[in-house]
């Protein structure tokens, strides 16, 4: 079993759709005992990253604003704190800052401003939901909360210290571009948008460009390439027939996790998710078998 980090105040700096806070303990039990290089192609809020002991890491996400925020927390955390401390929980301010991405010069704004914007929006928007419209503009409405901590200095500094203490490379690419950078001996944890659990469910609407079935197949083929390189991986997905069929031949573990069932944080229910691995969780050894590309 992998040892979990217990560093004070080290935790995700924002909420994120599909975050692994409620399932980290179970996932760690399935991880190899020793992780030298940790790779996470869909980093999100980093719940797994902050729980794993490693010497070196490669983290990536397709969300440019998110990965820019990781960089700012690592390199300019004091400036970020100062900016966040100047912001207040106010609907008019929220809508003004939310609309920054409609401005032509948005990408020319200082990185600290853009990072502060993402954290501010995620702290104050409805249900902490990162969602964009077809034009790529953030469109989640203002959230109603009794209390909001916009600048969590303790967490930001803990994350900054961790990113600087470890050798963490930060990327903002399509995950397949990481393949040549991932060396044998690495451990890869993949937490992509899930298969929907029903025809009406849509867990991918927070992204610009939905993670459709063809994307699930492309991801499975990426996992096959990792296996061919001798790289150990674990992938999370929903417990649906399509996932079982797609990853047939790999080790498929069914985990019970708690999920919020609506915006009321007091209401939760247990659902099953899959943790798919290409190694034996007891020995950490690669499983035998050849897998064809689809």
Buried (B, 14 or more C-beta within 10 A) or exposed (E): EBEBBEEEBBBBBBBBBBBBBBBBEBBBBBBBEEBEBBBBBBBBBBBBBBBBEBEBBBBBBBBEBBBBBBBBBBBBBEBBBEBBEEBEBEEEBBEEBBEBBEEEEBEEBEBBBBBBBBBBBBBBBEBBBBBBEEEEBBBBBBBEEEEEEBBBBEBBBBBBBBBEEBEBEBBBEEBEEBBEBBBEEBBBBBBBBBBBBEEEEEBBEBBBEEBEEEBBBBBBBBBBBBBEBEBBBBBBBBBBEBBBEBBEEBBBBEBEBEEEEEEEEEEBEEBEBBBBBBBEBEEBEBEEEEBEEE
